[in-house]
């Protein structure tokens, strides 16, 4: 990766060919660059975001397509852009519970502070921003509350009472986590491993 420091902003550019075997190299390059920039707090989410963005290019633009990964960082924010030569804009559509694919953008939208698509002269750039700002972390709490509220409505739970809203949401959170573990198990995954990874993500971000 090539990189330079413009006062308070760091920038790196990595051209590559969109091949499945290259995705691992991209993650390694991103990890190395962020460690060099002393931004290790972003590593796990950045690796995941880059994997999903690259997989999207492989699937929708084509294997071997020319693409470019751009990282831009400040002290509390990391912007990831993946440029390709297609004008086809990705759409965050509905995903059925038994779909094996199509969850990448939902995952990206869930973990990023913001994301979107920018049309360029030669194609497009799909981008996302990760943040270590405490105010952005509060957005995680707000997203979780929104998900839990929607979950309660879908399972037919009683409306929230102001005096017991925290307790009710906590109980719904337990039920939702249990549903997620059932989902992982039904697809042959490791529920304990998922919980361990989630705990690692939480502890890294809390630190």
C-alpha distance (Angstrom), angle and dihedral (degrees) to the residues before:
residue distance angle dihedral
X1 . . .
X2 3.77 . .
X3 3.77 116.0 .
X4 3.77 142.9 173.5
X5 3.77 138.8 179.9
X6 3.79 119.0 -121.6
X7 3.79 100.0 -169.2
X8 3.81 101.5 -76.2
X9 3.82 97.2 -0.5
X10 3.80 128.4 81.1
X11 3.79 121.9 -159.4
X12 3.80 134.7 -173.0
X13 3.80 130.2 179.7
X14 3.81 125.5 -161.7
X15 3.82 121.4 179.9
X16 3.82 114.0 -159.9
X17 3.79 144.2 157.9
X18 3.80 114.2 -105.8
X19 3.79 102.7 -116.2
X20 3.82 126.7 141.9
X21 3.82 91.2 -121.9
X22 3.81 90.2 55.5
X23 3.81 95.0 59.1
X24 3.81 92.3 77.6
X25 3.81 89.9 51.1
X26 3.80 89.7 50.8
X27 3.81 91.3 53.5
X28 3.80 90.5 48.8
X29 3.81 91.5 49.3
X30 3.81 91.8 48.8
X31 3.80 91.9 49.1
X32 3.79 91.9 49.5
X33 3.80 93.1 47.9
X34 3.79 94.5 49.0
X35 3.80 92.1 47.0
X36 3.80 88.5 51.0
X37 3.79 89.4 51.1
X38 3.82 89.9 47.5
X39 3.79 91.0 -118.9
X40 3.80 97.9 123.7
X41 3.82 91.1 142.9
X42 3.81 88.2 74.9
X43 3.82 97.0 48.4
X44 3.81 103.1 96.5
X45 3.80 96.8 43.6
X46 3.82 91.7 41.5
X47 3.81 91.8 52.4
X48 3.79 90.5 49.8
X49 3.82 93.1 46.9
X50 3.80 92.7 48.9
X51 3.82 91.1 48.6
X52 3.81 91.8 52.3
X53 3.82 94.0 45.2
X54 3.81 92.8 48.0
X55 3.82 91.7 46.7
X56 3.80 88.4 52.5
X57 3.82 90.9 55.1
X58 3.81 91.7 48.3
X59 3.80 91.7 49.9
X60 3.81 101.2 41.3
X61 3.82 105.2 25.2
X62 3.79 98.8 31.6
X63 3.77 144.0 -103.5
X64 3.77 112.2 -67.0
X65 3.81 93.5 21.1
X66 3.79 115.1 151.8
X67 3.80 111.4 -109.0
X68 3.78 139.5 162.9
X69 3.79 129.8 -144.7
X70 3.80 116.7 -151.0
X71 3.81 125.4 -170.3
X72 3.79 121.7 -168.4
X73 3.78 119.8 179.7
X74 3.76 141.4 -177.3
X75 3.79 126.7 177.4
X76 3.81 94.8 -79.8
X77 3.80 106.2 17.5
X78 3.80 137.3 57.5
X79 3.80 122.1 -163.9
X80 3.80 118.3 -161.0
X81 3.80 119.9 -166.4
X82 3.78 127.0 -177.8
X83 3.80 113.5 -165.1
X84 3.81 124.3 -163.1
X85 3.80 137.1 164.1
X86 3.81 97.6 -109.4
X87 3.80 124.4 100.0
X88 3.81 91.6 -156.7
X89 3.80 106.3 119.9
X90 3.82 117.1 -144.9
X91 3.80 115.8 -120.9
X92 3.79 126.2 -149.2
X93 3.80 96.9 -132.9
X94 3.78 134.4 172.7
X95 3.80 116.0 -77.3
X96 3.79 121.6 -155.6
X97 3.79 118.2 -131.8
X98 3.81 91.7 -112.4
X99 3.82 96.5 47.4
X100 3.79 113.4 118.6
X101 3.81 93.8 -165.0
X102 3.76 138.4 38.4
X103 3.80 96.1 59.7
X104 3.82 97.2 106.0
X105 3.81 97.5 90.4
X106 3.80 91.2 44.0
X107 3.80 88.8 53.9
X108 3.79 90.9 47.5
X109 3.80 92.9 48.8
X110 3.78 90.9 48.3
X111 3.79 97.6 53.7
X112 3.83 101.7 33.6
X113 3.78 126.2 85.1
X114 3.81 86.3 -137.9
X115 3.81 139.3 -14.3
X116 3.77 140.9 177.9
X117 3.81 148.5 138.1
X118 3.80 127.8 -86.1
X119 3.80 120.8 -163.9
X120 3.80 113.1 -138.0
X121 3.81 135.6 -170.4
X122 3.79 90.6 -94.5
X123 3.81 103.1 31.4
X124 3.77 132.0 -57.0
X125 3.78 144.5 -52.5
X126 3.79 121.9 -140.6
X127 3.78 108.5 -156.8
X128 3.77 141.6 -179.7
X129 3.78 134.8 -176.7
X130 3.78 126.1 -141.4
X131 3.77 119.8 -161.9
X132 3.79 137.3 -161.6
X133 3.80 91.2 -170.4
X134 3.85 110.9 124.0
X135 3.80 88.9 -133.8
X136 3.79 89.3 58.4
X137 3.79 89.3 50.0
X138 3.79 86.7 56.4
X139 3.80 86.2 60.0
X140 3.80 87.1 60.9
X141 3.80 88.4 57.3
X142 3.80 90.7 48.2
X143 3.82 91.6 49.4
X144 3.80 90.4 49.3
X145 3.79 91.4 51.3
X146 3.80 90.7 49.1
X147 3.81 91.2 50.8
X148 3.79 92.4 47.4
X149 3.80 92.2 48.7
X150 3.82 90.4 51.3
X151 3.80 90.4 45.8
X152 3.82 91.0 53.2
X153 3.79 91.0 52.4
X154 3.82 92.4 49.6
X155 3.81 93.5 51.3
X156 3.80 91.7 45.8
X157 3.79 96.9 -114.0
X158 3.79 120.6 169.4
X159 3.83 116.5 -90.6
X160 3.79 114.7 -89.6
X161 3.80 117.8 -94.1
X162 3.79 114.4 -148.2
X163 3.81 92.2 -130.3
X164 3.83 92.9 54.0
X165 3.81 103.1 26.5
X166 3.81 95.5 113.2
X167 3.81 92.8 48.9
X168 3.81 92.6 45.6
X169 3.80 92.9 49.5
X170 3.80 90.3 48.4
X171 3.80 90.6 53.4
X172 3.80 89.7 48.4
X173 3.80 89.6 49.6
X174 3.82 89.7 56.5
X175 3.81 90.8 49.7
X176 3.81 91.5 47.3
X177 3.81 92.6 49.7
X178 3.81 89.2 49.6
X179 3.82 89.6 52.1
X180 3.80 90.5 50.6
X181 3.81 90.7 51.3
X182 3.82 89.7 51.1
X183 3.82 88.3 50.8
X184 3.81 91.9 51.4
X185 3.80 92.8 46.9
X186 3.81 92.9 47.9
X187 3.81 88.6 58.3
X188 3.78 94.4 48.9
X189 3.79 94.7 -101.4
X190 3.80 130.4 139.9
X191 3.84 111.2 -104.5
X192 3.82 93.1 -170.5
X193 3.79 90.5 51.3
X194 3.80 90.9 50.2
X195 3.80 91.3 51.6
X196 3.80 90.6 48.7
X197 3.80 92.3 51.2
X198 3.79 92.0 46.8
X199 3.81 89.7 51.1
X200 3.81 90.4 50.2
X201 3.81 91.0 51.3
X202 3.80 91.4 49.0
X203 3.81 94.5 47.8
X204 3.81 92.5 47.0
X205 3.80 92.0 51.0
X206 3.80 93.5 43.0
X207 3.81 89.9 51.8
